[in-house]
Amino acid sequence: MIISGGIGLAPLRPVLYHIIQYRADYGKVALLYGARTPDDILYIKELEKWRSRFDMEVLVTVDRAPNSWRGNVGVVTRLINRTQFDPLHSAAFICGPEIMMRFSILELQKKGVAEDRLFISMERNMKCGVGLCGHCQLGPTFVCKDGPVYKFTDIKDILLKTKPETLWYLLNTILKNSTYIRWQLVHVARKFGAIKKDFDFKNIGAKKLFTIFENSLILDEAIDKIIWDRMDIENTQKILKEIQEEKIKIHIQGLSPISLAGLETIRGLMVPQRADRSILMALKKRLEDTNIVLVCVNCNKSWSTVVRRVDDKPKCPNCGAIKISVLGRRTKGLAKLLTKKQKTKEEEKELRRLHKNASLTLSYGKPAVLVLVGRGIGPDTASRILRKYNISELLKSEEHQIKLLRDILKAELTYARTRGFWDN
Protein backbone atom coordinates (compact mmCIF):
# COMPACT_ATOMS: atom_id res chain seq x y z
CA MET A 1 0.00 0.00 0.00
CA ILE A 2 1.30 3.44 -0.98
CA ILE A 3 -0.25 6.41 0.82
CA SER A 4 0.73 9.92 -0.19
CA GLY A 5 -0.47 13.45 0.44
CA GLY A 6 0.23 16.52 -1.71
CA ILE A 7 3.75 16.58 -3.11
CA GLY A 8 4.46 13.40 -1.12
CA LEU A 9 3.54 11.50 -4.28
CA ALA A 10 6.78 12.63 -5.96
CA PRO A 11 9.23 10.62 -3.76
CA LEU A 12 6.91 7.59 -3.81
CA ARG A 13 6.59 7.52 -7.59
CA PRO A 14 9.88 5.54 -8.02
CA VAL A 15 8.42 2.88 -5.68
CA LEU A 16 5.49 2.50 -8.09
CA TYR A 17 7.83 2.32 -11.08
CA HIS A 18 9.77 -0.48 -9.38
CA ILE A 19 6.60 -2.40 -8.48
CA ILE A 20 5.28 -2.10 -12.05
CA GLN A 21 8.61 -3.25 -13.50
CA TYR A 22 8.67 -6.32 -11.24
CA ARG A 23 4.90 -6.73 -10.94
CA ALA A 24 5.02 -10.52 -10.61
CA ASP A 25 6.96 -10.20 -7.33
CA TYR A 26 4.15 -8.36 -5.55
CA GLY A 27 0.57 -9.09 -4.58
CA LYS A 28 -2.19 -6.52 -4.46
CA VAL A 29 -1.04 -2.90 -4.92
CA ALA A 30 -3.09 0.10 -3.78
CA LEU A 31 -2.20 3.77 -4.24
CA LEU A 32 -4.12 6.16 -1.98
CA TYR A 33 -3.46 9.79 -2.90
CA GLY A 34 -4.82 12.99 -1.38
CA ALA A 35 -4.46 16.63 -2.47
CA ARG A 36 -5.89 19.92 -1.22
CA THR A 37 -7.90 20.69 -4.36
CA PRO A 38 -8.33 19.16 -7.85
CA ASP A 39 -5.90 21.81 -9.18
CA ASP A 40 -3.21 20.55 -6.77
CA ILE A 41 -3.24 16.94 -8.02
CA LEU A 42 0.16 15.88 -9.35
CA TYR A 43 0.94 13.53 -12.28
CA ILE A 44 -2.65 13.43 -13.55
CA LYS A 45 -1.76 11.52 -16.73
CA GLU A 46 0.19 8.91 -14.78
CA LEU A 47 -2.60 8.53 -12.24
CA GLU A 48 -5.04 7.85 -15.09
CA LYS A 49 -2.62 5.38 -16.62
CA TRP A 50 -2.16 3.52 -13.32
CA ARG A 51 -5.90 3.58 -12.66
CA SER A 52 -6.53 1.87 -16.01
CA ARG A 53 -4.38 -1.12 -15.00
CA PHE A 54 -6.31 -4.19 -13.93
CA ASP A 55 -3.64 -5.15 -11.34
CA MET A 56 -3.53 -1.89 -9.37
CA GLU A 57 -6.07 0.02 -7.26
CA VAL A 58 -5.80 3.81 -7.41
CA LEU A 59 -7.96 6.02 -5.16
CA VAL A 60 -7.73 9.81 -5.20
CA THR A 61 -9.35 12.32 -2.86
CA VAL A 62 -9.22 16.09 -2.29
CA ASP A 63 -9.79 18.14 0.87
CA ARG A 64 -12.13 20.58 -0.86
CA ALA A 65 -13.52 20.83 -4.37
CA PRO A 66 -15.91 22.83 -6.59
CA ASN A 67 -19.34 21.47 -7.50
CA SER A 68 -17.96 20.21 -10.82
CA TRP A 69 -15.67 17.69 -9.06
CA ARG A 70 -17.00 14.13 -9.30
CA GLY A 71 -14.34 12.37 -7.24
CA ASN A 72 -13.82 11.69 -3.52
CA VAL A 73 -13.77 14.58 -1.05
CA GLY A 74 -12.14 14.16 2.36
CA VAL A 75 -8.82 13.34 3.98
CA VAL A 76 -6.68 10.58 2.50
CA THR A 77 -6.95 8.41 5.61
CA ARG A 78 -10.62 7.75 4.79
CA LEU A 79 -9.47 5.85 1.70
CA ILE A 80 -7.81 3.19 3.88
CA ASN A 81 -11.25 1.86 4.83
CA ARG A 82 -12.25 1.77 1.15
CA THR A 83 -9.61 -0.75 0.09
CA GLN A 84 -9.43 -4.46 0.95
CA PHE A 85 -6.08 -5.88 2.09
CA ASP A 86 -4.59 -8.56 4.33
CA PRO A 87 -3.01 -6.69 7.29
CA LEU A 88 -0.77 -9.64 8.21
CA HIS A 89 0.91 -9.63 4.80
CA SER A 90 0.77 -5.93 3.94
CA ALA A 91 3.38 -3.17 4.02
CA ALA A 92 2.72 0.55 3.71
CA PHE A 93 4.89 3.36 2.37
CA ILE A 94 3.71 6.76 3.57
CA CYS A 95 4.81 10.27 2.60
CA GLY A 96 3.09 13.60 3.13
CA PRO A 97 2.38 16.18 5.83
CA GLU A 98 3.24 14.95 9.34
CA ILE A 99 -0.36 15.00 10.55
CA MET A 100 -1.46 12.93 7.53
CA MET A 101 1.29 10.35 8.16
CA ARG A 102 0.38 10.18 11.83
CA PHE A 103 -3.30 9.44 11.21
CA SER A 104 -2.49 7.02 8.39
CA ILE A 105 -0.32 5.03 10.82
CA LEU A 106 -3.14 5.04 13.39
CA GLU A 107 -5.65 3.70 10.84
CA LEU A 108 -3.26 1.01 9.62
CA GLN A 109 -2.51 -0.07 13.20
CA LYS A 110 -6.25 -0.37 13.85
CA LYS A 111 -6.43 -2.66 10.81
CA GLY A 112 -3.67 -4.83 12.28
CA VAL A 113 -0.66 -3.88 10.14
CA ALA A 114 2.55 -4.55 12.10
CA GLU A 115 4.64 -1.52 13.10
CA ASP A 116 7.78 -2.91 11.43
CA ARG A 117 5.90 -3.00 8.10
CA LEU A 118 5.14 0.73 8.16
CA PHE A 119 7.67 2.92 6.33
CA ILE A 120 7.58 6.72 6.48
CA SER A 121 9.52 9.23 4.43
CA MET A 122 10.91 12.18 6.39
CA GLU A 123 12.51 14.29 3.63
CA ARG A 124 10.21 17.23 4.47
CA ASN A 125 12.67 17.94 7.31
CA MET A 126 15.73 18.12 5.05
CA LYS A 127 17.42 21.37 4.09
CA CYS A 128 21.03 21.15 2.85
CA GLY A 129 20.73 17.48 1.81
CA VAL A 130 24.36 16.60 2.64
CA GLY A 131 24.37 16.39 6.45
CA LEU A 132 25.97 19.77 7.15
CA CYS A 133 23.23 22.08 8.45
CA GLY A 134 21.82 19.72 11.10
CA HIS A 135 18.28 20.80 10.24
CA CYS A 136 17.12 17.21 9.69
CA GLN A 137 18.83 15.53 12.63
CA LEU A 138 16.55 12.86 14.07
CA GLY A 139 18.04 11.49 17.28
CA PRO A 140 21.51 10.15 16.39
CA THR A 141 20.71 10.07 12.65
CA PHE A 142 20.48 12.58 9.80
CA VAL A 143 17.42 12.20 7.59
CA CYS A 144 19.35 13.27 4.48
CA LYS A 145 22.19 10.77 5.03
CA ASP A 146 20.61 7.91 7.00
CA GLY A 147 17.10 8.17 5.57
CA PRO A 148 14.95 9.67 4.33
CA VAL A 149 12.87 6.49 4.66
CA TYR A 150 12.51 5.05 8.17
CA LYS A 151 10.65 2.14 9.63
CA PHE A 152 8.07 3.37 12.10
CA THR A 153 9.76 1.19 14.75
CA ASP A 154 13.06 3.06 14.14
CA ILE A 155 11.40 6.33 15.12
CA LYS A 156 10.11 4.74 18.34
CA ASP A 157 13.55 3.24 19.02
CA ILE A 158 15.07 6.71 19.22
CA LEU A 159 13.06 7.29 22.39
CA LEU A 160 13.70 3.81 23.74
CA LYS A 161 17.43 3.49 22.98
CA THR A 162 18.90 6.99 23.30
CA LYS A 163 20.86 7.06 26.56
CA PRO A 164 19.70 9.97 28.78
CA GLU A 165 23.28 10.77 29.84
CA THR A 166 24.26 11.45 26.20
CA LEU A 167 21.54 14.07 25.72
CA TRP A 168 23.77 17.09 26.41
CA TYR A 169 26.39 15.83 23.98
CA LEU A 170 23.75 15.18 21.29
CA LEU A 171 22.28 18.67 21.68
CA ASN A 172 25.74 20.21 21.62
CA THR A 173 26.57 18.39 18.38
CA ILE A 174 23.20 19.16 16.79
CA LEU A 175 23.41 22.88 17.58
CA LYS A 176 26.93 23.11 16.18
CA ASN A 177 25.60 21.78 12.88
CA SER A 178 22.45 23.89 12.88
CA THR A 179 21.49 27.34 11.60
CA TYR A 180 19.33 27.64 14.73
CA ILE A 181 22.07 29.38 16.72
CA ARG A 182 23.18 31.86 14.03
CA TRP A 183 21.56 34.88 15.69
CA GLN A 184 22.81 33.84 19.14
CA LEU A 185 26.33 33.36 17.78
CA VAL A 186 26.33 36.88 16.29
CA HIS A 187 24.96 38.30 19.56
CA VAL A 188 27.73 36.68 21.64
CA ALA A 189 30.41 37.68 19.12
CA ARG A 190 29.27 41.30 19.40
CA LYS A 191 29.49 41.14 23.20
CA PHE A 192 33.02 39.74 22.95
CA GLY A 193 33.95 42.51 20.51
CA ALA A 194 34.81 39.97 17.80
CA ILE A 195 32.53 41.70 15.28
CA LYS A 196 31.18 45.23 14.96
CA LYS A 197 27.86 46.12 16.57
CA ASP A 198 26.37 47.10 13.19
CA PHE A 199 27.45 43.82 11.56
CA ASP A 200 24.63 42.47 9.35
CA PHE A 201 24.67 38.69 9.78
CA LYS A 202 22.18 38.27 6.91
CA ASN A 203 24.97 39.01 4.45
CA ILE A 204 27.03 35.99 5.50
CA GLY A 205 26.07 32.34 5.31
CA ALA A 206 25.70 30.25 8.45
CA LYS A 207 28.42 27.82 7.33
CA LYS A 208 30.93 30.68 6.88
CA LEU A 209 29.98 32.11 10.28
CA PHE A 210 30.54 28.77 12.02
CA THR A 211 33.88 28.31 10.23
CA ILE A 212 35.09 31.67 11.59
CA PHE A 213 34.24 30.83 15.21
CA GLU A 214 34.86 27.08 15.12
CA ASN A 215 36.52 25.71 18.32
CA SER A 216 36.26 29.13 19.97
CA LEU A 217 34.95 30.28 23.33
CA ILE A 218 32.40 32.39 21.44
CA LEU A 219 30.76 29.34 19.83
CA ASP A 220 30.81 27.43 23.14
CA GLU A 221 29.22 30.38 24.94
CA ALA A 222 26.49 30.70 22.29
CA ILE A 223 25.62 27.00 22.60
CA ASP A 224 25.65 27.10 26.41
CA LYS A 225 23.40 30.18 26.35
CA ILE A 226 20.78 28.48 24.17
CA ILE A 227 20.82 25.27 26.20
CA TRP A 228 20.54 27.20 29.47
CA ASP A 229 17.79 29.58 28.30
CA ARG A 230 15.64 27.34 26.10
CA MET A 231 16.21 23.69 26.95
CA ASP A 232 15.49 21.70 30.08
CA ILE A 233 18.02 18.88 29.79
CA GLU A 234 17.64 17.66 33.36
CA ASN A 235 13.90 17.00 33.11
CA THR A 236 14.19 15.69 29.55
CA GLN A 237 16.73 13.13 30.77
CA LYS A 238 14.35 12.19 33.56
CA ILE A 239 11.42 11.66 31.16
CA LEU A 240 13.58 9.72 28.70
CA LYS A 241 14.77 7.45 31.51
CA GLU A 242 11.22 6.82 32.73
CA ILE A 243 10.10 5.97 29.18
CA GLN A 244 12.87 3.41 28.92
CA GLU A 245 12.05 2.00 32.36
CA GLU A 246 8.39 1.79 31.24
CA LYS A 247 7.26 4.10 34.04
CA ILE A 248 5.96 6.32 31.24
CA LYS A 249 4.27 4.43 28.41
CA ILE A 250 4.22 5.57 24.78
CA HIS A 251 0.67 5.76 23.52
CA ILE A 252 -0.14 6.84 19.98
CA GLN A 253 -3.47 8.62 19.81
CA GLY A 254 -5.49 11.01 17.74
CA LEU A 255 -5.67 14.72 18.39
CA SER A 256 -6.16 15.70 22.03
CA PRO A 257 -8.97 18.11 23.05
CA ILE A 258 -6.41 20.93 23.26
CA SER A 259 -5.08 20.11 19.76
CA LEU A 260 -8.62 19.94 18.39
CA ALA A 261 -9.38 23.37 19.85
CA GLY A 262 -6.26 24.74 18.15
CA LEU A 263 -7.20 23.08 14.87
CA GLU A 264 -10.66 24.64 14.95
CA THR A 265 -9.08 28.06 15.58
CA ILE A 266 -6.79 27.62 12.57
CA ARG A 267 -9.73 26.62 10.39
CA GLY A 268 -11.51 29.77 11.49
CA LEU A 269 -8.58 31.83 10.28
CA MET A 270 -8.33 30.09 6.90
CA VAL A 271 -9.23 32.15 3.85
CA PRO A 272 -12.22 30.70 1.96
CA GLN A 273 -11.56 29.05 -1.39
CA ARG A 274 -12.88 32.11 -3.23
CA ALA A 275 -12.36 35.37 -1.35
CA ASP A 276 -15.47 37.55 -1.10
CA ARG A 277 -15.58 41.29 -1.69
CA SER A 278 -15.10 42.22 1.99
CA ILE A 279 -11.79 40.31 2.11
CA LEU A 280 -10.60 41.90 -1.12
CA MET A 281 -11.53 45.39 0.13
CA ALA A 282 -9.60 44.75 3.36
CA LEU A 283 -6.63 43.67 1.25
CA LYS A 284 -6.93 46.82 -0.87
CA LYS A 285 -7.00 49.03 2.24
CA ARG A 286 -3.90 47.33 3.65
CA LEU A 287 -2.02 47.75 0.38
CA GLU A 288 -3.05 51.40 -0.03
CA ASP A 289 -2.02 52.22 3.56
CA THR A 290 1.47 50.74 3.07
CA ASN A 291 4.38 53.14 3.61
CA ILE A 292 6.78 53.10 0.66
CA VAL A 293 9.85 54.86 -0.69
CA LEU A 294 9.83 55.88 -4.37
CA VAL A 295 13.21 56.20 -6.09
CA CYS A 296 13.88 57.85 -9.42
CA VAL A 297 16.38 55.70 -11.34
CA ASN A 298 17.24 58.73 -13.51
CA CYS A 299 18.35 61.31 -10.91
CA ASN A 300 18.40 58.99 -7.84
CA LYS A 301 16.01 61.19 -5.83
CA SER A 302 13.98 59.28 -3.25
CA TRP A 303 10.89 60.30 -1.29
CA SER A 304 8.52 58.65 1.18
CA THR A 305 4.77 58.34 0.76
CA VAL A 306 1.87 55.87 1.10
CA VAL A 307 0.44 53.91 -1.80
CA ARG A 308 -2.95 55.68 -1.84
CA ARG A 309 -1.21 59.04 -2.53
CA VAL A 310 0.67 57.76 -5.58
CA ASP A 311 -0.50 59.20 -8.92
CA ASP A 312 -1.84 56.90 -11.64
CA LYS A 313 1.40 57.63 -13.51
CA PRO A 314 4.02 58.47 -10.86
CA LYS A 315 6.85 60.79 -11.85
CA CYS A 316 9.91 62.28 -10.18
CA PRO A 317 9.27 65.74 -8.59
CA ASN A 318 12.91 66.61 -9.25
CA CYS A 319 13.58 65.72 -12.91
CA GLY A 320 10.14 64.69 -14.15
CA ALA A 321 11.26 61.16 -15.14
CA ILE A 322 8.61 58.41 -15.01
CA LYS A 323 10.85 55.39 -14.38
CA ILE A 324 10.30 55.08 -10.65
CA SER A 325 11.24 52.14 -8.41
CA VAL A 326 9.06 51.13 -5.45
CA LEU A 327 10.78 50.10 -2.20
CA GLY A 328 9.36 49.00 1.13
CA ARG A 329 10.67 49.93 4.57
CA ARG A 330 12.86 46.80 4.64
CA THR A 331 14.34 47.33 1.18
CA LYS A 332 14.71 51.11 1.06
CA GLY A 333 18.47 50.74 1.58
CA LEU A 334 18.74 49.31 -1.95
CA ALA A 335 18.42 52.85 -3.34
CA LYS A 336 22.12 53.34 -2.53
CA LEU A 337 23.02 50.79 -5.20
CA LEU A 338 22.07 53.27 -7.92
CA THR A 339 25.06 55.47 -7.05
CA LYS A 340 27.49 52.81 -5.80
CA LYS A 341 30.43 52.28 -8.18
CA GLN A 342 31.93 48.99 -6.99
CA LYS A 343 29.24 46.33 -6.57
CA THR A 344 29.31 42.69 -5.58
CA LYS A 345 27.56 40.04 -7.71
CA GLU A 346 24.69 39.99 -5.24
CA GLU A 347 24.39 43.79 -5.43
CA GLU A 348 24.38 43.64 -9.23
CA LYS A 349 21.53 41.15 -9.02
CA GLU A 350 19.57 43.45 -6.67
CA LEU A 351 20.22 46.39 -8.99
CA ARG A 352 18.70 44.47 -11.92
CA ARG A 353 15.64 43.74 -9.78
CA LEU A 354 15.47 47.45 -8.94
CA HIS A 355 15.40 48.40 -12.63
CA LYS A 356 12.80 45.70 -13.40
CA ASN A 357 10.73 47.11 -10.54
CA ALA A 358 10.97 50.59 -12.13
CA SER A 359 10.08 49.22 -15.58
CA LEU A 360 6.83 47.84 -14.16
CA THR A 361 5.80 51.24 -12.72
CA LEU A 362 6.73 52.82 -16.06
CA SER A 363 4.45 50.40 -17.95
CA TYR A 364 1.56 49.98 -15.48
CA GLY A 365 1.69 52.99 -13.16
CA LYS A 366 -0.12 52.83 -9.81
CA PRO A 367 -1.46 49.25 -10.29
CA ALA A 368 2.19 48.09 -10.41
CA VAL A 369 2.85 49.86 -7.11
CA LEU A 370 -0.17 48.09 -5.60
CA VAL A 371 1.12 44.68 -6.70
CA LEU A 372 4.73 45.29 -5.66
CA VAL A 373 3.79 46.09 -2.05
CA GLY A 374 2.04 42.71 -1.69
CA ARG A 375 3.67 40.35 0.83
CA GLY A 376 6.30 38.16 -0.79
CA ILE A 377 5.70 39.64 -4.27
CA GLY A 378 8.89 40.58 -6.08
CA PRO A 379 9.34 42.03 -9.58
CA ASP A 380 9.18 38.61 -11.29
CA THR A 381 5.89 37.61 -9.64
CA ALA A 382 4.50 41.12 -10.15
CA SER A 383 5.39 40.93 -13.84
CA ARG A 384 3.52 37.61 -14.23
CA ILE A 385 0.43 39.13 -12.58
CA LEU A 386 0.43 42.43 -14.47
CA ARG A 387 1.06 41.03 -17.95
CA LYS A 388 -2.52 39.69 -17.94
CA TYR A 389 -3.99 43.21 -17.86
CA ASN A 390 -4.33 46.24 -20.09
CA ILE A 391 -3.37 49.38 -18.16
CA SER A 392 -6.19 51.58 -19.48
CA GLU A 393 -8.83 48.94 -18.67
CA LEU A 394 -7.28 48.37 -15.26
CA LEU A 395 -7.58 52.06 -14.31
CA LYS A 396 -11.18 52.36 -15.55
CA SER A 397 -12.80 49.00 -14.85
CA GLU A 398 -13.73 48.01 -11.30
CA GLU A 399 -14.16 44.43 -12.47
CA HIS A 400 -10.50 44.31 -13.59
CA GLN A 401 -9.39 45.92 -10.32
CA ILE A 402 -11.20 43.22 -8.31
CA LYS A 403 -9.59 40.56 -10.49
CA LEU A 404 -6.18 42.12 -9.85
CA LEU A 405 -6.79 42.03 -6.08
CA ARG A 406 -7.67 38.32 -6.36
CA ASP A 407 -4.37 37.69 -8.14
CA ILE A 408 -2.45 39.61 -5.45
CA LEU A 409 -4.20 37.62 -2.70
CA LYS A 410 -3.43 34.34 -4.47
CA ALA A 411 0.27 35.30 -4.76
CA GLU A 412 0.41 36.27 -1.07
CA LEU A 413 -1.16 32.94 -0.03
CA THR A 414 1.30 31.03 -2.23
CA TYR A 415 4.16 32.90 -0.55
CA ALA A 416 2.75 32.18 2.93
CA ARG A 417 2.52 28.45 2.14
CA THR A 418 5.98 28.17 0.59
CA ARG A 419 8.09 30.67 2.55
CA GLY A 420 9.43 27.89 4.84
CA PHE A 421 11.15 26.29 1.84
CA TRP A 422 13.09 29.43 0.97
CA ASP A 423 16.57 29.96 2.43
CA ASN A 424 16.68 32.63 5.12
TIKEMAR-241922 format. One record per residue (C-alpha): x, y, z; residue in one letter. Coordinates in steps of 0.05 Angstrom, whole numbers, plus 32768, in hexadecimal, padded with zeros to 4 digits. Layout:
N
XYZa...
END
This chain:
424
800080008000m801A80457FECi7FFB80808010i800F80C67FFCs7FF7810D8009g8005814A7FDEg804B814C7FC2i8059810C7FEAg804780E67FAAl808880FD7F89a80B980D47FB5p808A80987FB4l808480967F68r80C6806F7F60p80A8803A7F8Ev806E80327F5El809D802E7F22y80C37FF67F44h80847FD07F56i806A7FD67F0Fi80AC7FBF7EF2q80AD7F827F1Fy80627F797F25r80647F2E7F2Ca808B7F347F6Dd80537F597F91y800B7F4A7FA4g7FD47F7E7FA7k7FEB7FC67F9Ev7FC280027FB4a7FD4804B7FABl7FAE807B7FD8l7FBB80C47FC6y7FA081047FE4g7FA7814D7FCFa7F8A818E7FE8r7F62819E7FA9t7F59817F7F63p7F8A81B47F48d7FC0819B7F79d7FBF81537F60i8003813E7F45l8013810F7F0Ay7FCB810D7EF1i7FDD80E67EB1k800480B27ED8e7FCC80AB7F0Bl7F9B809D7ED2e7FCC806C7EB4k7FD580467EF6w7F8A80487F03r7F7D80257EC0s7FA87FEA7ED4r7F827FAC7EE9f7FB77F997F1Dd7FB97FDA7F45m7F8780007F6Fe7F8C804C7F6Cv7F6180787F99l7F6580C47F98v7F4580F67FC7t7F4881427FD2v7F3C816B8011d7F0D819C7FEFr7EF281A17FA9a7EC281C97F7Cp7E7D81AD7F6An7E9981947F28s7EC781627F4Bw7EAC811B7F46r7EE180F77F6Fg7EEC80EA7FBAn7EED81247FEBv7F0D811B802Fg7F50810B8050v7F7A80D48032v7F7580A88070t7F2C809B8060r7F4380758022l7F648040804Ei7F1F80258061n7F0B80238017r7F407FF18002t7F437FA78013q7F867F8A802Af7FA47F558057d7FC47F7A8092p7FF17F3F80A4l80127F3F8060h800F7F89804Fs80447FC18050a8036800B804Aa80628043802Ff804A80878047i806080CD8034c803E8110803Fg803081448075p8041812B80BBe7FF9812C80D3i7FE381038097m801A80CF80A3m800880CC80EDr7FBE80BD80E0f7FCE808C80A8s7FFA806580D8i7FC18065810Cl7F8F804A80D9e7FBF801480C0l7FCE7FFF8108q7F837FF98115k7F7F7FCB80D8k7FB77F9F80F6g7FF37FB280CBv80337FA580F2a805D7FE28106e809C7FC680E5d80767FC480A2r8067800F80A3l8099803A807Ff809880868082i80BE80B98059s80DA80F48080m80FA811E8049e80CC81598059r80FD81678092n813B816A8065m815C81AB8052k81A581A78039c819F815E8024g81E7814C8035v81E781488081g8207818B808Fl81D181BA80A9c81B4818A80DEg816E81A080CDh8156815880C2c8179813780FDq814B81018119l816980E6815Ag81AE80CB8148p819E80C980FDt819A80FC80C4f815C80F48098v81838109805Ac81BC80D78065k819C809E808Cd815680A3806Fg812B80C18057p81018082805Dv80FA806580A3y80D5802B80C1k80A1804380F2f80C380188127t8105803D811Bd80E4807F812Ei80CA805F816Fk810F8041817Cd812D80868180i8105809281C0l8112804C81DBl815D804681CCk817A808C81D2t81A1808D8213k818A80C78240p81D280D78255e81E580E5820Ct81AF81198202l81DB81568210w8210813D81E0y81DB813081AAl81BE817581B2l8203819481B0n821381708170t81D0817F8150i81D481CA8160l821B81CE8144k820081B48102n81C181DE8102s81AE822380E8t818382298127y81B9824C814Ei81D0827D8119r81AF82BA813Aw81C882A5817Fq820F829B8164l820F82E28146v81F382FE8187h822B82DE81B1v826082F2817Ea8249833A8184r824E833781D0k8294831B81CBf82A78352819Ag82B8831F8164a828B83428132i82708389812Bk822D839A814Bk820F83AE8108d8225836C80E7f81ED835180BBd81ED830680C4f81BC82FD808Ak81F3830C8059n821D82D0806Ei82098287806Ag8202825D80A9a8238822C8093k826B8266808Ak8258828280CEl8263823F80F0f82A6823680CDt82BE827980E8i82AD82698130f82B9821E812Ee82DA8202816En82D58247818Fs82BB825E81D3l8288828881ADi8267824B818Dl8268822581CFd8248826081F3e8212826681BEa8200821C81C4i8201821E8210d81D4825C820Fk81A0823A81E3i81A081F9820Ci819B8220824Dw816482508236d81398223820Ar814481DA821Bm813681B2825Ad8168817A8254i81618161829Be811681548296n811C813A824Ft814F81078267q811F80F4829Fk80E480E9826Fi811080C2823El812780958276k80E08088828Fe80CA80778248i810180448242q80F180288287e80A880248271e8091805282A9k8077807E8271i805580598238k8054806F81F0i800D807381D6h7FFD80898190i7FBB80AC818Cq7F9280DC8163g7F8F81268170l7F85813A81B9s7F4D816A81CDp7F8081A381D1i7F9A8192818Bs7F54818F8170l7F4481D3818Da7F8381EF816Bg7F7081CE8129l7F2B81ED812Be7F4A82318138t7F78822880FBi7F3D821480D0r7F1A825380E6g7F54827D80CEl7F59825A808Am7F478283804Dv7F0C82668027p7F1982457FE4q7EFE82827FBFr7F0982C37FE5a7ECB82EF7FEAd7EC8833A7FDEr7ED2834C8028s7F148326802Ai7F2C83467FEAl7F19838C8003m7F40837F8043a7F7B83698019l7F7583A87FEFk7F7483D5802Dk7FB283B38049r7FD883BB8008l7FC384047FFFe7FD884148047d801D83F7803Dt805884278048n80888426800Di80C584497FF2v80C5845E7FA9l810884647F86v811684857F44c8148845A7F1Dv815984977EF2n816F84CA7F26c8170849C7F63n814084C87F8Bk811884A27FBFs80DA84B67FE6w80AA84958018s805F848F800Ft8025845D8016v800984367FDCv7FC5845A7FDBr7FE8849D7FCDr800D84837F90v7FF684A07F4Ed7FDB84727F17d801C84817EF2k805084917F27p808984C07F13k80C684DE7F34c80B985237F54p810285347F47n811085227EFEc80CB850E7EE5g80E184C77ED1a80AC84907ED4i80D984547EE0k80CE844E7F2Bi80E184137F58s80B583FF7F93v80D883EA7FD4l80BB83D48017g80D583E7805Br810183A8805Dr811F83B38018t812683FE8015k817183F78020g817783DA7FD9l817084217FBDa81BA842B7FCDk81CC83F87F98l81B984297F62l81F584557F73t822684207F8Ck826184167F5Ck827F83D47F74q8249839F7F7Dk824A83567F90t822783217F66k81EE83207F97e81E8836C7F93e81E883697F47e81AF83377F4Ck818783657F7Be819483A07F4Cl817683797F12r8139836B7F3Cr813583B57F4Dl813483C87F03h810083927EF4k80D783AE7F2Dn80DB83F47F0Da80CA83D87EC8s808983BD7EE5l807484017F02t808784207EBFl805983F07E99s801F83E87ECAy802284247EF9g7FFE84217F3Ck7FE383D97F32p802C83C27F30a803983E57F72v7FFD83C27F90l8016837E7F7Av805F838A7F8Fl804C839A7FD7v802983567FDEg804983278011r807E82FB7FF0g807283197FABi80B2832C7F86g80BB83497F40p80B883047F1Ed807682F07F3Ft805A83367F35a806C83337EEBs804682F07EE3r8009830F7F04i800983517EDFl801583357E99r7FCE831A7E99k7FB083607E9By7FA9839D7E6En7FBD83DC7E95i7F8484087E7As7F4F83D37E8Be7F6E83C77ECFl7F6884117EE2l7F2084177EC9k7F0083D47ED7s7EED83C07F1Ee7EE583797F07e7F2E83767EF0h7F4483967F32q7F2083607F5Ai7F40832B7F2Ek7F84834A7F3Bl7F7883497F86l7F6782FE7F81r7FA982F27F5Dd7FCF83187F93i7FAC82F07FCAl7FBB82AF7FA7k800582C27FA1a800882D57FEBe7FE982937FFFl801A826D7FD3t805382927FF5y80378284803Ba80328239802Br80788233800Ct80A282658033r80BD822E8061g80DF820E8025f8106824D8013w814B82578031d814E828D8066n
END
